[in-house]
Amino acid sequence: MLFLYLFIFNPTEAQQLASFNRYVSTYQLGALVFIMMMLVRALQSIRCQRASAIGLALLLCAMSFGFSYQDVSDVTILAMRTNRLSREKRASYQLSPDVVQALHPETDSVCYISQERKAEGQEYSGYAYYMAHYDLTPIPVGYIKAWSYGTGPKFAGDCWTTELSSQEFASQLMHSTYTHVYVGRTDTYFLSNFGNIFGGAENICENTLYDITRTDMGITLTAVVP
C-alpha cells in the first residue's frame, strides 16, 4: 500500500489517501477470513487448548477494529443498491455507442480531452477519462500532457488540469500516432484558446469524436461522431 501511494498515485491523490478504505479492506477481509477459519478449526479440535482459542478470538477482534464493513455490505446484502447507484453514476460518463463503433482497435487510437469541473458533492473528479478508457477498450486511449487544460487547477484537488498552449498541443498531436481526438466536456477557456485547432470555436462540440488529418500545412480535425 505504501509503495502504491508513493510511486503510483499522483501527489494530490496520495496526500488525500484516495480510496484508502476500499484498498485496505481487501487485505483486512483476507486476514479476517483466515483468522476465523483458524478459530473454528481450533474450537473443533479435540485437543483444542483454551488459550489458543482465546488468543485467536482476541486477534480476530483486534483485526475487526477499523475494518470497513460498509464495503463488505455494499457487495453482499446491498449489492443490488450498489449496482444501481454505480449504473446511475456511469450513465452520465458513458460514451455513445456510435463513438465506439466508429473506431477500429487494430488501426485507431484516441487522444482524449475533457475539461475538469467540480462535481457537486465532490472535491475532485478525474472520473471521465477512466470511464472513456474503459468504454473504448481495447482501443488505445491517451492524452497530450493532460486531458484538461487551463492556467491552473479548476477546483481544490484538481491534479488533472495543466497549462498547455494550442500551438504546443497541435505540434505534439501532429507528431503523435493518434488517429482521432475525442472531446468530452468543454469550457470557456478551451473554446477561446483551442478553437483555432478546430477551425473555429463554433466547430467544437462536447462528446464528439474528431478525425485527424495531417498535411504539410498542419492538422485538421473533422467531426465524425455525432
Secondary structure as UniProt FT lines:
FT   HELIX           2..3
FT   HELIX           4..8
FT   HELIX           11..15
FT   TURN            16..19
FT   HELIX           20..44
FT   TURN            46..47
FT   HELIX           50..64
FT   TURN            65..66
FT   HELIX           69..74
FT   TURN            75..78
FT   HELIX           79..91
FT   TURN            92..93
FT   HELIX           97..101
FT   TURN            105..107
FT   STRAND          110..113
FT   TURN            120..121
FT   HELIX           127..136
FT   TURN            137..138
FT   STRAND          141..142
FT   STRAND          148..149
FT   TURN            156..157
FT   STRAND          161..162
FT   HELIX           166..174
FT   STRAND          180..183
FT   HELIX           188..194
FT   HELIX           195..198
FT   HELIX           201..203
FT   TURN            206..207
FT   STRAND          208..215
FT   TURN            216..217
FT   STRAND          218..225
//
